[in-house]
Amino acid sequence: HATAMMPPRMNLIDDDVLAEILLRMPPDEPEHLFRAALVCKPWLCVICLPACFRSQYRAFHGAPPLLGLLYRNQVCDGDAAPRFASTTSMPDFPHPGSGGRPAPPLDCRHGRVLLHMSHDSDVDLLVWDPVTGERRVVPDPDVDVDWMVYTAAVSCAAAGCDHLDCHGGPFRVVFLATDDREEVVKATVYSSATGAWSPPVSLDDSCECYARHKRDATAEMMFFSSYVPYVQSRRVAAIGDAVYFTISRSAAIAKYDWAENHLSVIDPPPPDT
């Protein structure tokens, strides 16, 4: 007998209407879109094939949601457990420090995490993308550093980027530290496009604000003959083409403009502001 032919499968929802529905799925649970993509091939095609859906989804929801947290202790408290703690129903991302290797996070911005692989003989600084799993090794900066008196930052370096989907693009790493040999604050910036660090620049007495704070700090010190401006190991604030950080024994705020490769110090606002 003749075999009955199955009727062709029909997509009961127009692709444009389906895209509008999927577009409104909340981004704070990434598994929702993943599960929708498994419903059938037409749904998978709407979500995965056209590049326009991804851009429309980002534009519709604005800033990406918080996917997780990275733990970091104060220097004297030792290293926290290397873990990316998910804030959604998705499992934790595999951490580069898994296996017991200390890898304290220094900064996270624009979808990237900057880690200090403190007990790895081959790697000091590592830029990690938790979503894609990409890892980029950053060579050592040309600064004689005590790894307790430094800070660093990572950011996207793509021109005109809206920072909603920076995966795989160029990035920069700003490194700020107290040079142990010369006892001065130094700064340098690394470009993934060139694979090189900029020439280190120093904070010295040519900056009048810094010189004044240095004199004041030296006058207040009873047991030391000179003032050493130790960079505090805290996360920096990045605004425009500059990062702002603090140095010990001073209420001043240090500023590094990576576009101009220039260090300066500014006075903080009055305490009663």
N, C-alpha and C positions, 0 to 999 in steps of 0.2 A: 504494500500500500504506500501511497505517497506520503512523505514526511511533511508534516505541517510546518510551515515557515513561521518563525517568531516575528511578530511585528517589530518594526524598527523602534528603538528606544527614543522617546521624545523628551526634550527638556521642557518641563512644564512652566518654567520661569524664564522669561527673556533675560539674556545675559546682562543687559544694561540695568534691568530691575534687580537682578541678583547682585550685581556689583554694588548697587546703592544700599542693599540690605547688609551685605558683608562689610561695607565701608563703615557701618555704624557699630560694629562689634567692638567692645571696649579693649584698648590696647594693654591694659594693666594685667591681663591674663593671656600671654602669647599662645597658650595651648588652644584657645578658642578658634583662631584661624587655622591652626594645624588640624584640628578635628574637622572643621568645615571642609578642608581640602580633601579629606578622606571619604567624604560622603559619596561622591561620584566623579567621573572624569570631567563633566562640564564645570562642576564647581572648582575642581583642581585647576582647570584651564583659566578660569576667571582670576583665581588668586595668584597662580604661579607664572603663567606665561606672559601676559602683557606687563611690560615694565610700568605702564601708566597706573596700574592699580596700586603699586607700592608707593609711588609718588603722591597719588591722590589720598591714600590712607594716612601718610605722614602729614600732608597739608591739612586734612580734615581734623586730625586729633592734636596737631601742634607738637609741643615738646614731647619727646619719648618718655615713657614712664620709668620709674625706679625699678630695676630688676633685681637688685640685691645690694648687700653691704660687704665691705672689706674691713677687717679689724686691724687696728694698729695701736700698740701700747706706747706709753712714754719710754724714752730711752732706758731709764733706770729700771723699768719694770720688765725688761726682756721682750722677746718676740712673742706675739700672739700666734695662735694656731693658724697655719696657712689655709684659709677657707674663704670661699665666696658664698655668703649666706643668702640664699634666694628669698625674695619677699613675695614671690608668686608661687603658684602650685607647681611650677617647673622645678626639676631637681637642680641642685647646686652645680655650677659649672666646674669642670676639672681645673684645679688651681695649679699653676706652675711650681708651687712649693710643696705639692703633695709628695708624700714619701718621707716627710720629716725634715725637709730642707727649709731653713728659715728664709722667708722671702717677704719682708715687710713692705706694704704698699706705701709709696711716697706721694702719689697723686693720681687722680682719675679725672678725665675730662674728654668730651667729644668721643665717647665710646671706647676709650683706651685707658689702660691702667699701667702706671709706671711702678716697677718693682725693683727693690734692691736685693739681688741674690747674694746675701751676705756671706754664705759659706760655700759658694760655688767657685772653684778655682779657674773656670773658664769664662764666667759671665759675672759682671758687676751690676749693670743696669739692663733691664728687660722691659720692652713695651709689649703689652699683652692685650689682645682684643677678646674679651670673654665670650662674645656672641659667635664669632667665627673661629675662635681658637688660635688665630694667627699670633705668632711670637716673633718679635724682632729684637735681636741683640744690639745694644748700643755700646760702642767702644768706650774705654775709659777716657774721661776728660783729662787734659794736660794740666792738672792741678794737684799739688802734693796735699792730700786731704786726710784728716782724721774723720773717719766715717761716723762720728758722733756730733760733729759741728757742721752740718751741711743740710741743704734741702734741695728739692728739684721739682720740676713741673713738666707736664706733657700737654700738647695741644695740637689740633689739626692745623696743617699748613697749606691746605688747598685754597687757592684764590677764589673768592666769591662763594664759598661753601656756606650753607645754612646750618650745618652741623646737626642735621637730622639723620644723616646716613653717611658717616665718614669712613666706613669700613674700607680698609685697603689703600687709602689715599696717603699722600705725604704727611709727615708729622714733624714736629720739632720738640726737642727736650732742652729745657733751661736748667742749668746746674749752678748752684750758689754755695760757696763754702769758704771757710777760713783756711787759708794756706798755712800749714804748720811751719814751713820753713821760713816764710817771710812775715808771718803773723799779720796778714792783711786779708780783707774780704775780696774774693775774686768771683767773677761770673763769666760764663761762656754759654753758647747755645749750639746745639747739634741739629743739623738738617738731614733728614732721611733722603732728601733729593740728591745732596752732594756726598753724603756719607762722611761728613767731616764736622769738627767743632770749630767755632770761630776762635780767633785769638783771645785768650783770657784778658779781661779788663779788671783793674783793681780800684778799690775805694780808698782814696788817700786824702791828704790834707788840702788838696786843691778844691775840695768841696767844703766850703766854709761852714755849712751846717754840721757836717760830720766832724770837722776839726773842733768845733765848739763843744759838741757832745763828748768827744774824746777827752778834751781838757777837763770838762766837768766830771766825767767818770774817773779820770786819773786822780783828781783832787779828793774824791770821796773814798778812794782806796787807801787803806792803812798799811797793808802788808805787802803790796806789790808796787814796784817802781814804774811799771808801764801798763798801759791798757791794751788788751788784746780783744778785738771785736769778734766774738764767737757767734757764728750764724746759728740761730736757734732752729732745732730740727722740728719744724712745724710746717704744715701745708701752707703754700703761698696763696695770695689772692691775685688772679689774673684779670687785668682790665685792658682791653685794646692790645697794644704792642708792648705792654709792660707787665712785670710781676712785682708784687710788693711783699716784703718779708721783714722779720725783726731780728735784731742782734742783741746779744746779752749786755747787761749793765747799761742799758740805754732805753729811753722811752721813744726814741726816734724810729721812724719807719724808713727802711731802705727800699729803693726803687731801682729795678734793672730794666732798661729799655733795650730789648733784643734787636729791634730794627736798627737802632743807632749804636748798639753795643756800648752802652753807657750806664755807669752806676752813679747814684746820687742818694742823698738823704733828705728827708723832709720832716718837719716838726709835726708831731701829732696834734690833734685838736686839744684845746684846754680841757682840764678835767671836769669843769662845770658845764661843758657843752652838751 
